[in-house]
Amino acid sequence: MYREILNLPGVFAFAKNRHGKYTFASEAYAEAANIDSPQQIVGLTDYDMPWRQQAPELLADDKLVWSGHPITNQIETIPLSNRIVKVTTSKAICESKQWIIGVAHEISDPQSSSFTIDKEKQVITLGPPFQNTQLNRKEVDTLSLILNGLEAVEIAKKLGLSVKGIEHRTKIIKQKLKCENKKDLPTLCLKHNLSSLVNCKIDW
Protein backbone atom coordinates (compact mmCIF):
# COMPACT_ATOMS: atom_id res chain seq x y z
CA MET A 1 0.00 0.00 0.00
CA TYR A 2 2.79 2.44 0.87
CA ARG A 3 4.18 2.17 -2.67
CA GLU A 4 0.93 3.63 -3.98
CA ILE A 5 1.05 6.43 -1.39
CA LEU A 6 4.60 7.31 -2.41
CA ASN A 7 3.47 7.88 -6.00
CA LEU A 8 0.81 10.43 -5.07
CA PRO A 9 1.96 14.00 -5.82
CA GLY A 10 2.31 16.36 -2.88
CA VAL A 11 1.97 13.64 -0.23
CA PHE A 12 4.47 13.76 2.64
CA ALA A 13 4.76 10.01 3.20
CA PHE A 14 7.44 8.21 5.18
CA ALA A 15 8.28 5.07 7.13
CA LYS A 16 10.58 4.47 10.10
CA ASN A 17 11.88 1.40 11.86
CA ARG A 18 11.88 0.79 15.62
CA HIS A 19 15.15 2.72 15.94
CA GLY A 20 13.55 5.89 14.53
CA LYS A 21 15.48 5.59 11.26
CA TYR A 22 13.76 6.32 7.99
CA THR A 23 13.31 3.33 5.68
CA PHE A 24 11.63 5.23 2.84
CA ALA A 25 10.06 8.59 1.99
CA SER A 26 8.07 10.22 -0.80
CA GLU A 27 9.50 12.74 -3.24
CA ALA A 28 7.55 15.52 -1.53
CA TYR A 29 8.94 14.51 1.87
CA ALA A 30 12.52 14.61 0.58
CA GLU A 31 11.91 18.01 -0.99
CA ALA A 32 10.47 19.34 2.27
CA ALA A 33 13.59 18.14 4.08
CA ASN A 34 15.80 19.83 1.44
CA ILE A 35 17.30 16.46 0.52
CA ASP A 36 17.99 15.62 -3.12
CA SER A 37 16.24 12.25 -3.26
CA PRO A 38 14.14 9.93 -1.05
CA GLN A 39 16.95 7.37 -1.16
CA GLN A 40 19.23 9.78 0.72
CA ILE A 41 16.77 9.90 3.63
CA VAL A 42 17.06 6.15 4.29
CA GLY A 43 19.04 5.59 7.50
CA LEU A 44 18.57 9.16 8.76
CA THR A 45 16.52 10.18 11.81
CA ASP A 46 14.51 13.29 12.68
CA TYR A 47 17.68 14.67 14.30
CA ASP A 48 19.13 14.94 10.77
CA MET A 49 16.18 16.96 9.43
CA PRO A 50 15.36 20.71 9.38
CA TRP A 51 12.88 19.95 12.18
CA ARG A 52 15.63 18.43 14.40
CA GLN A 53 14.62 20.58 17.37
CA GLN A 54 11.27 18.82 17.42
CA ALA A 55 12.82 15.35 17.13
CA PRO A 56 12.19 14.38 20.81
CA GLU A 57 8.44 15.08 20.45
CA LEU A 58 8.22 13.28 17.11
CA LEU A 59 10.05 10.22 18.43
CA ALA A 60 7.79 10.21 21.50
CA ASP A 61 4.82 10.04 19.12
CA ASP A 62 6.50 7.13 17.31
CA LYS A 63 6.89 5.31 20.61
CA LEU A 64 3.18 5.81 21.28
CA VAL A 65 2.34 4.32 17.88
CA TRP A 66 4.61 1.33 18.50
CA SER A 67 2.71 0.71 21.74
CA GLY A 68 -0.47 0.21 19.73
CA HIS A 69 -1.93 3.71 19.66
CA PRO A 70 -2.12 5.05 16.09
CA ILE A 71 -2.17 8.80 15.53
CA THR A 72 -4.85 10.28 13.28
CA ASN A 73 -4.89 13.81 11.86
CA GLN A 74 -2.63 15.31 14.50
CA ILE A 75 -1.96 18.98 13.77
CA GLU A 76 1.72 19.90 13.90
CA THR A 77 3.79 22.99 13.13
CA ILE A 78 6.97 21.96 11.34
CA PRO A 79 9.97 24.07 10.24
CA LEU A 80 11.17 23.15 6.76
CA SER A 81 14.37 24.37 5.12
CA ASN A 82 12.90 27.76 4.13
CA ARG A 83 9.47 28.11 5.75
CA ILE A 84 7.21 26.94 8.54
CA VAL A 85 4.15 24.86 7.69
CA LYS A 86 1.18 23.47 9.55
CA VAL A 87 0.34 19.84 8.72
CA THR A 88 -2.00 17.08 9.78
CA THR A 89 -0.11 13.85 10.41
CA SER A 90 -1.34 10.28 10.74
CA LYS A 91 0.86 7.37 11.83
CA ALA A 92 0.24 3.64 12.19
CA ILE A 93 2.15 0.36 12.26
CA CYS A 94 2.24 -1.40 8.90
CA GLU A 95 0.77 -4.89 8.52
CA SER A 96 4.16 -6.60 8.78
CA LYS A 97 4.80 -4.68 12.03
CA GLN A 98 8.29 -3.80 10.81
CA TRP A 99 7.75 -0.08 10.25
CA ILE A 100 5.67 2.90 11.22
CA ILE A 101 4.04 4.45 8.18
CA GLY A 102 3.20 8.14 8.32
CA VAL A 103 1.33 10.45 5.97
CA ALA A 104 1.16 14.24 6.38
CA HIS A 105 -0.80 16.86 4.45
CA GLU A 106 -0.12 20.58 4.56
CA ILE A 107 -3.01 22.66 5.86
CA SER A 108 -3.80 25.62 3.66
CA ASP A 109 -5.37 28.60 5.38
CA PRO A 110 -6.71 31.40 3.13
CA GLN A 111 -6.10 33.91 5.93
CA SER A 112 -2.55 32.79 6.51
CA SER A 113 0.35 35.06 5.84
CA SER A 114 2.92 32.95 4.02
CA PHE A 115 6.46 33.66 5.08
CA THR A 116 9.84 32.31 4.15
CA ILE A 117 13.03 31.87 6.11
CA ASP A 118 16.42 32.91 4.76
CA LYS A 119 18.92 31.22 7.07
CA GLU A 120 21.92 32.75 5.31
CA LYS A 121 20.68 36.31 5.86
CA GLN A 122 18.89 35.30 9.08
CA VAL A 123 15.64 37.02 8.18
CA ILE A 124 11.99 36.07 7.77
CA THR A 125 10.13 37.62 4.85
CA LEU A 126 6.46 38.08 5.64
CA GLY A 127 3.69 37.69 3.08
CA PRO A 128 1.55 40.15 1.09
CA PRO A 129 -0.52 41.34 4.10
CA PHE A 130 2.71 42.96 5.34
CA GLN A 131 4.04 44.06 1.93
CA ASN A 132 6.69 41.32 2.13
CA THR A 133 8.54 43.18 4.86
CA GLN A 134 11.32 41.40 6.73
CA LEU A 135 11.99 40.62 10.38
CA ASN A 136 15.57 39.87 11.36
CA ARG A 137 16.51 37.13 13.78
CA LYS A 138 16.61 39.46 16.80
CA GLU A 139 13.17 40.82 15.99
CA VAL A 140 11.79 37.30 15.53
CA ASP A 141 13.21 36.25 18.91
CA THR A 142 11.67 39.30 20.57
CA LEU A 143 8.30 38.82 18.88
CA SER A 144 8.23 35.19 19.95
CA LEU A 145 8.74 36.20 23.59
CA ILE A 146 6.07 38.90 23.31
CA LEU A 147 3.64 36.29 21.97
CA ASN A 148 4.54 34.10 24.93
CA GLY A 149 3.25 36.83 27.19
CA LEU A 150 6.55 38.19 28.52
CA GLU A 151 6.89 41.86 29.45
CA ALA A 152 9.78 44.09 28.38
CA VAL A 153 11.65 43.60 31.68
CA GLU A 154 11.43 39.80 31.35
CA ILE A 155 12.44 39.85 27.69
CA ALA A 156 15.39 42.14 28.44
CA LYS A 157 16.62 39.75 31.12
CA LYS A 158 16.18 36.72 28.88
CA LEU A 159 17.99 38.28 25.91
CA GLY A 160 20.61 40.12 27.96
CA LEU A 161 19.53 43.59 26.79
CA SER A 162 18.30 46.78 28.38
CA VAL A 163 14.60 47.45 28.80
CA LYS A 164 14.93 50.52 26.56
CA GLY A 165 16.57 48.34 23.92
CA ILE A 166 13.64 45.92 23.99
CA GLU A 167 11.12 48.75 23.89
CA HIS A 168 12.86 50.20 20.83
CA ARG A 169 12.91 46.81 19.12
CA THR A 170 9.23 46.30 19.94
CA LYS A 171 8.45 49.67 18.38
CA ILE A 172 10.16 48.60 15.14
CA ILE A 173 8.25 45.31 15.15
CA LYS A 174 4.95 47.15 15.56
CA GLN A 175 5.85 49.46 12.67
CA LYS A 176 6.71 46.54 10.40
CA LEU A 177 3.50 44.69 11.29
CA LYS A 178 1.46 47.90 11.08
CA CYS A 179 0.23 47.42 14.63
CA GLU A 180 -0.35 50.47 16.82
CA ASN A 181 -0.63 48.74 20.19
CA LYS A 182 1.62 46.03 21.59
CA LYS A 183 -1.38 44.31 23.18
CA ASP A 184 -2.83 43.76 19.69
CA LEU A 185 0.22 41.84 18.43
CA PRO A 186 -1.02 38.38 19.56
CA THR A 187 -4.36 38.84 17.80
CA LEU A 188 -2.70 40.13 14.64
CA CYS A 189 -0.19 37.28 14.57
CA LEU A 190 -2.90 34.69 15.19
CA LYS A 191 -4.95 36.07 12.31
CA HIS A 192 -2.02 35.84 9.89
CA ASN A 193 -0.57 32.56 11.21
CA LEU A 194 2.56 34.20 12.59
CA SER A 195 1.81 32.79 16.04
CA SER A 196 3.47 29.56 14.87
CA LEU A 197 6.74 31.32 15.74
CA VAL A 198 5.85 30.64 19.37
CA ASN A 199 5.42 26.89 18.98
CA CYS A 200 8.18 26.26 16.52
CA LYS A 201 11.85 27.04 17.11
CA ILE A 202 13.71 28.08 13.98
CA ASP A 203 16.98 26.27 13.50
CA TRP A 204 19.00 29.28 12.30
N, C-alpha and C positions, 0 to 999 in steps of 0.2 A: 504494500500500500504506500509506503513512504517514497518509493520510486516515482509514483504518480504525483505525489505532493511536490516532489522536487522539481518536476517539470512545469508546474504552474507558475506563470509570470507574476512577479511581485510578492511571492509568498516567502516569508522568513521562516524556513523550515530547518530543523537541525536534529541531531541525535547525539547522545552522550552515553558513555559506559559508566560503570559503578564508581570509577575513579574520577569522574567529572571531566573526562577527556572527550573531545568531539570525535565522533566516528564518521559523520558526514554532515553536509550542509547544502542548502540551496544556493543558486547563483546570487539571489537577492541578499541572502544572509552574508555571503562573502563580501559583496559590495558594501553592505552596511558596516562591516567590520574593517573596510578599507584593505582587504586582502585580495590578491589578484585572482585566485581561483578557489573553489570549494575544497579541492584536494589539499591546499596548503593549510586549511583549518584542521584537518585530521591530526589528532595527537595534541592539539592545543587545549587550553582550559580558558575559563572566563577571565583568569588573571592575565591572559595574553591579549585580551580584547580592549577596545576603546572604553568599554564599560567596566574595566578592571576594579574600580573602586566599589562597585556594587556586587562583586564576585561573591563575598560571604553570604549576602542575602539570596543570590541566585542559587548557590550551592545548597543553602538551607532548604530552599524550595525543592531542589532535586531530591534531597534526603527524604523530604515529606512524601514525594511521589514514590520513591523506592519502598517506603513503608506501607504503600497501598492506598494512598490518598491522592488521586489525580487532581490536577489544577485545571479549572475551566474558566476561560475569559477573565483572567486576572489582569487588571490594568497596571501597567508599569511605565515609568518614565526612564528612558534609556539614552545615555549620551553616545552618539555615533562619532565618526571621525571629524565631522564638520557641522553638526547640528544636534539638537536634542529632540527626540520624538516620544510620543505617547503611543503605546501599543497595548493590545489585548493578547495575552499569552495563554496557551493551553498546553499542558504536559501530561503524558501518560506513559506507562510501561508498555513496550511493544509485546506482541503475542509470544515471542520466543523468550521474553523476560531477560534479554541481554542488553537492551538499551532503553533509555528514556527518549521518547520522540516528542519534540515540541514544535508548535506552529504559532507564529505571531503575525498579527496584522496591524498595520499602522492605523491609528484613529485620526481621521480628518475632521477638523473643526472649522466651519466656515468663519467663525469669529476669531480664530487663532491668528496671532501675529507670527508668521514664520521668521525665524532668525537663524543665522549661520555663525559658526565659530571659526575664527582664523587663529589657529594656535601659534603660527609663526609671528604674527603681529600682536597676538594676545588681545584680540578685540572680539566683541559680538556685534554683528550688524543686524539691527532690528528690521522688521518688515515695513511694508507700505504705510500702515497706520502711523508710523513714526518717521516717515520720509527716509527710511533706510539709514537713520542715524546710527552712530556706533557708541557702544559703551566699552571702555577699556577694562582690563582685568581688575584694577583697584575699584572702579565704579561698580562692577558686577559683584565683587566681594561685599562691598558696602550695601548695595541694594539687597543682596541675599540676607544680610543680617537685619536690615530694616524690615523685610518681609517676615522675618522670624520674630518680630516684635521687640527687638532690642532698641533702647534709647541711645542717644548720641554718646553719653558717658560710657555706657557699656560697650558700644562699638569701638570707641576710642581706646579703651583698655584692651579689648580683644585684638585690635589691629596695631597697637603700639603707637597711636597717633594722639594729637591733641584734640580736645572737644571742638575747638574752632576749625581745625582741619577737617573733621568729619562733617561739621555743619556746612562748610564750604563745598565739600564734595557732594553732600546731599542736595545742595542748591543746584549744582550743575546737573545732577541726575534728574531733578524735577524739571529743569529747563529742557533737557533732552527728551523727556517723556511728556512734555507739555502738561505738567501737573502742578497746579498752584499750591496745593496743600500736601504736606508730607503724609497726613493721615489718610489721604485718598490714594496713595501709592498701592497698597494691597489690593484695593478694588480694581484699580486700573490694570494692574499686572494680572489679576485673575481673569479679567475680561479678555485680555489679549494673550493668555497662556504663557505669560512670562513668570508666573509663580512657580513654574517647574524648576526655576533656578534654586528654589529653596530645597526641593527634594532630591536634586540631582547635582552632585559635585562634578565640576568640569575638570577633567584631567589635562591641565594646561601643559 
